[in-house]
């Protein structure tokens, strides 16, 4: 499989990842167009690609990674 195909997401996957990112940024009062927002996007995409297939699962993992209790 090529590098680009590993990065490709379908519409549903994009909605899951973007939804998680938007909610994370709102929870942490982070703007997406900031260093922290871009870092969060990278981590969220990595979490998705490693098996966290729902917005809830991604956010739960982000909270564990960040040490935030929800």
N, C-alpha and C positions, 0 to 999 in steps of 0.2 A: 504494500500500500504506500502511496506517496505521502510526502509531508503535507501537501495541501489537502488531500482527501482526509487526512487525520484531523485537520482543523475545520473542515466543512460541517456546518450544522443545517438541519432542515428547519422549516418555519416553527414547528412545535418546540424544537430544542432551543431555538433563539428566544422564543417567548418564555421558556422556563428560566434560562440563564439571565435574560434581561429583567424578568420579574424579580428574581432573587437579588440581582444587583440593585435595582431600584429600591426594593424594600430594605436592603442592607444599608444603602446610603441614607435613606430616610431615618432608620433606627439610630445610626451613628452620626447623624447630622454631617455627612460627608458629601461634598459635591463630586459628581462623576468626573468632571474635568479638573481634577486635582491629582497630586501624586498619590494620596491615599485612595482616591476613587479608582485610579488606574490600577493600583496594587490590588484593591478588592476585586476588580474585574478579572485580573489575572488569576487570583486564587479561586474565585468562583468558577471560572472556566475550567481550571484544573480539577476542582472538586467534581464538576459535572462529568468531565472526561474520565474520572476514576470511579464512577459508579453512583454518584449522588444524582439520581434522575428526576427528582422533584424539587420544586422551590423550597418546600419545607425541609427536606433532607439537606439541601445546600445550606440553608440558613442555620439549621441546627449545627452542622459541621463548622460553619463560620463562627458561630458563637463559642464553640469549643476551642477552635484555633485562637480566637481573640481573647479567650478567658472571660467572656461575657455570659452572665446567667440571664436567661429569659424567663 
